[in-house]
Amino acid sequence: MVSSMWNGVMGIQVHDRALNVVANNSTNTNVYGYKPDEVSFTDLLYSADGTGKGVQLSSVKKVFNQGQIQPTDNPYDVAIEGSGYFVLNDIKSNELFYTRAGNFQMGNDGLLQTPDGMKVLGLQSDAPIVTSTDANVVEFNNDYTKFVASDFVNSNTDFFQSVNARATDYTSTATDIGESGNGYKSKSTLTLEIDKMILDYREKLSNYGSNSTVDSIPSTTQITQFNFGSSMNLLNDENDYIEVTIDNTAHREYFDTDIETTLKNFSDRISDTVGLTASVDTTTGVLNIETTIPGKSAKITQGIINNREVFSATLQEATLGTGLGMVESSKAALMSALQSAGAEFLEIKNNISYTNQEDLTTLGTIQLKLENMTLSENTFGTISIEENGLVFLEDGDNKFVVGKIQTVAFRAEQELQPTGSNLFAMTEESGEPYFAKDINKVVYNSLELSNANLTDGLATILGLQRAFEANAKSITTSDELLKTAIALRK
């Protein structure tokens, strides 16, 4: 009878603890990323006569099943689909914690953090690589009003890079350039040519971004030469002309005043064509025509003075080039044209290196203020996060990669130590965290809901209540039997 009473007492204690666990699960059903506890019971050792000695809690273990992913309107919210955890740093204690809750925000210091101030760790962007025609400008400002390009170079295994470029307003600063007979180009043609060069730069950057492993070979321009020297004496009056056909368009100039003026006017007519520049030696009658966009060819078929054909000589064929060399050639031509138009060019590259990403000791904080990273005078950008964890900030038409949220996994996640606030701490039993790599993906603008089931929890509570009542009844029954036994002895 005494044994049954103690069994009942033990049952009450054990089921009280179990009830507390299940009730805790129920109260956390609305906590993002919460993982409920599961209670297991075992019976105790049996006595020699085969009777049991009560019950005990075998274990209280977290259930790490995937919770439902719910879309949100918060651009800083992210969820993990699959196994793994976000890595957090408590800057006060410098301890690392791990969580499934991705309800992040930007702190006053611009760093990605949790609502209680823990910093989210990941891969940091390297220092920006700047190419500028003005050495004093290293970030975009309000003078750089012309969008040039925004694209990405992805090596898959080595790095991820964003490339962004802008220019000052060349349409307002451009003037006629060159001199008659030597590279003359009107303001309107120059601005149209810069527009075309920008499109060429974007196209080549995009091609390189999708195939960054090809060899780097610079592009070249086409140079074609005509020698009108032996025929210049045919230019005598207004009925005489000089002509060259380029891309099926005839460029003709009639005699004007004298041969020198006529040759210069002819050179200017060709040079003032988008994609071409020309110069002429009025003494020898040698005309050079060069394409201005690297890698682009022009079909130059014939040169004529009156009805006499003058054959051309190709001094250099245009070659498209490949890889980074092709992009750099296009960029150099664009920069030169912009400077000719009195404008400035600025390109900023951001690089996320994957080389040591499995070394979790290299993880750092993720900065979300453009100004703090010397990318733009505009402090804030629009954040977006890709499924591989890459974090981007948009500033107008430009988009910068600024970091990568890294996720980790554990060999024995059941052994992680819950510390409250949806946080887990590593234990010796859980083992060291390792880079999660391909076992999950990050879902942007979403949060993982708790996978605690309120219905199951209520049903379990009712079951525990009945067990509690049964154990209480066993105590009162044992007490009554004990009273009866004592009375009989009296």
GIFEN-V327843 format. One record per residue. N is the residue number from 1. D_FIRST is the distance of its C-alpha to the first C-alpha in Angstrom with 1 decimal. Layout:
n=N d_first=D_FIRST
n=N d_first=D_FIRST
This chain:
n=1 d_first=0.0
n=2 d_first=3.8
n=3 d_first=5.4
n=4 d_first=5.1
n=5 d_first=6.3
n=6 d_first=8.8
n=7 d_first=9.8
n=8 d_first=10.6
n=9 d_first=12.5
n=10 d_first=14.3
n=11 d_first=15.2
n=12 d_first=16.7
n=13 d_first=18.6
n=14 d_first=19.9
n=15 d_first=21.0
n=16 d_first=22.5
n=17 d_first=24.6
n=18 d_first=25.5
n=19 d_first=26.5
n=20 d_first=28.7
n=21 d_first=30.4
n=22 d_first=31.1
n=23 d_first=32.3
n=24 d_first=34.6
n=25 d_first=36.0
n=26 d_first=36.8
n=27 d_first=38.5
n=28 d_first=40.7
n=29 d_first=42.0
n=30 d_first=45.5
n=31 d_first=45.7
n=32 d_first=48.4
n=33 d_first=47.3
n=34 d_first=43.6
n=35 d_first=41.3
n=36 d_first=37.8
n=37 d_first=34.6
n=38 d_first=32.4
n=39 d_first=28.7
n=40 d_first=27.1
n=41 d_first=23.3
n=42 d_first=21.9
n=43 d_first=18.6
n=44 d_first=17.5
n=45 d_first=17.7
n=46 d_first=15.7
n=47 d_first=14.2
n=48 d_first=16.2
n=49 d_first=14.5
n=50 d_first=15.2
n=51 d_first=12.0
n=52 d_first=12.7
n=53 d_first=12.0
n=54 d_first=13.2
n=55 d_first=16.7
n=56 d_first=19.8
n=57 d_first=23.3
n=58 d_first=25.6
n=59 d_first=28.8
n=60 d_first=30.7
n=61 d_first=34.2
n=62 d_first=37.3
n=63 d_first=38.8
n=64 d_first=42.5
n=65 d_first=43.9
n=66 d_first=47.3
n=67 d_first=47.3
n=68 d_first=50.0
n=69 d_first=53.4
n=70 d_first=54.8
n=71 d_first=58.5
n=72 d_first=59.3
n=73 d_first=62.5
n=74 d_first=61.9
n=75 d_first=64.2
n=76 d_first=62.0
n=77 d_first=58.9
n=78 d_first=58.0
n=79 d_first=55.2
n=80 d_first=54.2
n=81 d_first=54.2
n=82 d_first=52.5
n=83 d_first=50.6
n=84 d_first=51.3
n=85 d_first=51.4
n=86 d_first=53.9
n=87 d_first=54.5
n=88 d_first=54.4
n=89 d_first=55.6
n=90 d_first=54.3
n=91 d_first=57.7
n=92 d_first=56.1
n=93 d_first=53.9
n=94 d_first=55.8
n=95 d_first=52.5
n=96 d_first=52.3
n=97 d_first=49.9
n=98 d_first=49.6
n=99 d_first=49.1
n=100 d_first=49.5
n=101 d_first=50.6
n=102 d_first=54.4
n=103 d_first=55.2
n=104 d_first=57.8
n=105 d_first=60.7
n=106 d_first=63.8
n=107 d_first=63.5
n=108 d_first=66.3
n=109 d_first=67.3
n=110 d_first=67.8
n=111 d_first=64.9
n=112 d_first=62.3
n=113 d_first=59.0
n=114 d_first=55.6
n=115 d_first=55.3
n=116 d_first=53.8
n=117 d_first=56.7
n=118 d_first=55.5
n=119 d_first=58.5
n=120 d_first=58.4
n=121 d_first=59.7
n=122 d_first=62.0
n=123 d_first=65.5
n=124 d_first=68.2
n=125 d_first=71.7
n=126 d_first=74.3
n=127 d_first=77.2
n=128 d_first=79.5
n=129 d_first=82.6
n=130 d_first=85.5
n=131 d_first=88.9
n=132 d_first=91.2
n=133 d_first=95.0
n=134 d_first=94.4
n=135 d_first=92.9
n=136 d_first=91.9
n=137 d_first=89.5
n=138 d_first=86.2
n=139 d_first=84.2
n=140 d_first=85.0
n=141 d_first=86.5
n=142 d_first=88.2
n=143 d_first=91.5
n=144 d_first=90.1
n=145 d_first=90.2
n=146 d_first=91.1
n=147 d_first=88.2
n=148 d_first=89.1
n=149 d_first=86.0
n=150 d_first=82.3
n=151 d_first=80.7
n=152 d_first=78.3
n=153 d_first=78.6
n=154 d_first=75.6
n=155 d_first=75.6
n=156 d_first=72.1
n=157 d_first=71.1
n=158 d_first=73.1
n=159 d_first=73.4
n=160 d_first=73.6
n=161 d_first=76.5
n=162 d_first=77.7
n=163 d_first=81.5
n=164 d_first=82.9
n=165 d_first=86.5
n=166 d_first=88.5
n=167 d_first=92.1
n=168 d_first=94.0
n=169 d_first=96.2
n=170 d_first=98.9
n=171 d_first=100.5
n=172 d_first=101.5
n=173 d_first=102.7
n=174 d_first=104.5
n=175 d_first=108.3
n=176 d_first=110.9
n=177 d_first=110.7
n=178 d_first=112.9
n=179 d_first=116.7
n=180 d_first=119.2
n=181 d_first=119.4
n=182 d_first=116.4
n=183 d_first=112.9
n=184 d_first=113.6
n=185 d_first=110.9
n=186 d_first=110.8
n=187 d_first=107.9
n=188 d_first=106.9
n=189 d_first=106.9
n=190 d_first=105.0
n=191 d_first=102.2
n=192 d_first=102.0
n=193 d_first=102.0
n=194 d_first=99.1
n=195 d_first=97.2
n=196 d_first=97.8
n=197 d_first=96.8
n=198 d_first=93.5
n=199 d_first=92.8
n=200 d_first=93.7
n=201 d_first=91.4
n=202 d_first=88.5
n=203 d_first=89.2
n=204 d_first=89.4
n=205 d_first=86.3
n=206 d_first=84.3
n=207 d_first=85.6
n=208 d_first=84.7
n=209 d_first=81.3
n=210 d_first=80.4
n=211 d_first=81.8
n=212 d_first=81.7
n=213 d_first=81.9
n=214 d_first=85.5
n=215 d_first=88.3
n=216 d_first=89.8
n=217 d_first=93.4
n=218 d_first=95.4
n=219 d_first=97.4
n=220 d_first=101.2
n=221 d_first=103.7
n=222 d_first=106.8
n=223 d_first=110.2
n=224 d_first=113.3
n=225 d_first=116.9
n=226 d_first=120.2
n=227 d_first=123.6
n=228 d_first=126.1
n=229 d_first=128.6
n=230 d_first=131.2
n=231 d_first=131.1
n=232 d_first=131.1
n=233 d_first=134.9
n=234 d_first=134.2
n=235 d_first=132.8
n=236 d_first=135.9
n=237 d_first=135.6
n=238 d_first=133.1
n=239 d_first=133.1
n=240 d_first=131.7
n=241 d_first=128.0
n=242 d_first=125.3
n=243 d_first=122.1
n=244 d_first=118.9
n=245 d_first=116.5
n=246 d_first=112.8
n=247 d_first=110.0
n=248 d_first=112.6
n=249 d_first=113.8
n=250 d_first=117.4
n=251 d_first=117.9
n=252 d_first=121.6
n=253 d_first=123.7
n=254 d_first=127.4
n=255 d_first=130.0
n=256 d_first=129.9
n=257 d_first=132.7
n=258 d_first=132.5
n=259 d_first=130.6
n=260 d_first=128.4
n=261 d_first=127.2
n=262 d_first=126.7
n=263 d_first=124.6
n=264 d_first=122.4
n=265 d_first=122.0
n=266 d_first=121.0
n=267 d_first=118.5
n=268 d_first=117.0
n=269 d_first=116.7
n=270 d_first=114.6
n=271 d_first=112.6
n=272 d_first=111.8
n=273 d_first=109.7
n=274 d_first=105.9
n=275 d_first=104.8
n=276 d_first=108.2
n=277 d_first=110.3
n=278 d_first=113.9
n=279 d_first=116.6
n=280 d_first=120.2
n=281 d_first=122.9
n=282 d_first=126.0
n=283 d_first=128.3
n=284 d_first=127.2
n=285 d_first=125.7
n=286 d_first=122.4
n=287 d_first=119.5
n=288 d_first=115.8
n=289 d_first=113.1
n=290 d_first=109.4
n=291 d_first=106.2
n=292 d_first=104.0
n=293 d_first=100.6
n=294 d_first=99.6
n=295 d_first=99.1
n=296 d_first=101.0
n=297 d_first=104.3
n=298 d_first=107.3
n=299 d_first=109.7
n=300 d_first=113.1
n=301 d_first=115.7
n=302 d_first=119.2
n=303 d_first=121.4
n=304 d_first=124.8
n=305 d_first=127.8
n=306 d_first=129.8
n=307 d_first=129.8
n=308 d_first=129.4
n=309 d_first=126.0
n=310 d_first=124.6
n=311 d_first=121.9
n=312 d_first=118.7
n=313 d_first=117.1
n=314 d_first=113.4
n=315 d_first=112.6
n=316 d_first=108.8
n=317 d_first=106.5
n=318 d_first=103.4
n=319 d_first=100.2
n=320 d_first=96.8
n=321 d_first=94.8
n=322 d_first=91.1
n=323 d_first=87.9
n=324 d_first=87.9
n=325 d_first=91.6
n=326 d_first=92.4
n=327 d_first=90.4
n=328 d_first=91.9
n=329 d_first=95.4
n=330 d_first=94.8
n=331 d_first=93.3
n=332 d_first=96.2
n=333 d_first=98.7
n=334 d_first=96.9
n=335 d_first=96.7
n=336 d_first=100.4
n=337 d_first=101.3
n=338 d_first=99.2
n=339 d_first=100.9
n=340 d_first=104.2
n=341 d_first=103.2
n=342 d_first=102.4
n=343 d_first=98.6
n=344 d_first=95.6
n=345 d_first=92.9
n=346 d_first=89.3
n=347 d_first=86.8
n=348 d_first=83.2
n=349 d_first=80.9
n=350 d_first=77.2
n=351 d_first=75.4
n=352 d_first=71.8
n=353 d_first=71.6
n=354 d_first=69.1
n=355 d_first=70.0
n=356 d_first=67.0
n=357 d_first=64.6
n=358 d_first=61.9
n=359 d_first=62.0
n=360 d_first=59.5
n=361 d_first=60.7
n=362 d_first=63.9
n=363 d_first=62.3
n=364 d_first=63.6
n=365 d_first=63.6
n=366 d_first=65.4
n=367 d_first=68.2
n=368 d_first=69.0
n=369 d_first=72.1
n=370 d_first=75.4
n=371 d_first=77.2
n=372 d_first=74.8
n=373 d_first=75.6
n=374 d_first=79.4
n=375 d_first=79.5
n=376 d_first=80.8
n=377 d_first=81.8
n=378 d_first=79.7
n=379 d_first=76.3
n=380 d_first=74.0
n=381 d_first=74.0
n=382 d_first=72.0
n=383 d_first=69.0
n=384 d_first=68.0
n=385 d_first=65.6
n=386 d_first=66.0
n=387 d_first=63.2
n=388 d_first=63.8
n=389 d_first=63.1
n=390 d_first=66.7
n=391 d_first=67.3
n=392 d_first=70.7
n=393 d_first=72.6
n=394 d_first=75.4
n=395 d_first=78.4
n=396 d_first=80.8
n=397 d_first=81.8
n=398 d_first=80.5
n=399 d_first=77.1
n=400 d_first=75.7
n=401 d_first=72.8
n=402 d_first=71.1
n=403 d_first=67.9
n=404 d_first=65.2
n=405 d_first=61.5
n=406 d_first=59.7
n=407 d_first=56.3
n=408 d_first=54.1
n=409 d_first=51.2
n=410 d_first=48.5
n=411 d_first=47.5
n=412 d_first=43.8
n=413 d_first=43.6
n=414 d_first=39.8
n=415 d_first=39.8
n=416 d_first=41.9
n=417 d_first=40.5
n=418 d_first=40.4
n=419 d_first=41.9
n=420 d_first=42.2
n=421 d_first=45.4
n=422 d_first=45.2
n=423 d_first=45.9
n=424 d_first=44.7
n=425 d_first=45.4
n=426 d_first=46.0
n=427 d_first=43.6
n=428 d_first=44.2
n=429 d_first=42.0
n=430 d_first=43.9
n=431 d_first=47.2
n=432 d_first=50.5
n=433 d_first=51.9
n=434 d_first=54.7
n=435 d_first=57.4
n=436 d_first=56.2
n=437 d_first=59.6
n=438 d_first=59.6
n=439 d_first=55.9
n=440 d_first=56.2
n=441 d_first=58.8
n=442 d_first=59.1
n=443 d_first=59.5
n=444 d_first=61.7
n=445 d_first=61.4
n=446 d_first=57.8
n=447 d_first=54.2
n=448 d_first=51.1
n=449 d_first=48.5
n=450 d_first=44.8
n=451 d_first=43.1
n=452 d_first=39.9
n=453 d_first=39.5
n=454 d_first=38.7
n=455 d_first=37.9
n=456 d_first=35.4
n=457 d_first=33.9
n=458 d_first=33.4
n=459 d_first=31.8
n=460 d_first=29.4
n=461 d_first=28.6
n=462 d_first=27.7
n=463 d_first=25.4
n=464 d_first=23.7
n=465 d_first=23.4
n=466 d_first=21.7
n=467 d_first=19.2
n=468 d_first=18.7
n=469 d_first=18.2
n=470 d_first=15.7
n=471 d_first=13.6
n=472 d_first=14.0
n=473 d_first=13.1
n=474 d_first=9.7
n=475 d_first=9.2
n=476 d_first=10.7
n=477 d_first=9.0
n=478 d_first=5.4
n=479 d_first=7.8
n=480 d_first=9.5
n=481 d_first=7.1
n=482 d_first=6.4
n=483 d_first=10.2
n=484 d_first=11.0
n=485 d_first=9.5
n=486 d_first=11.5
n=487 d_first=14.4
n=488 d_first=14.7
n=489 d_first=15.1
n=490 d_first=17.7
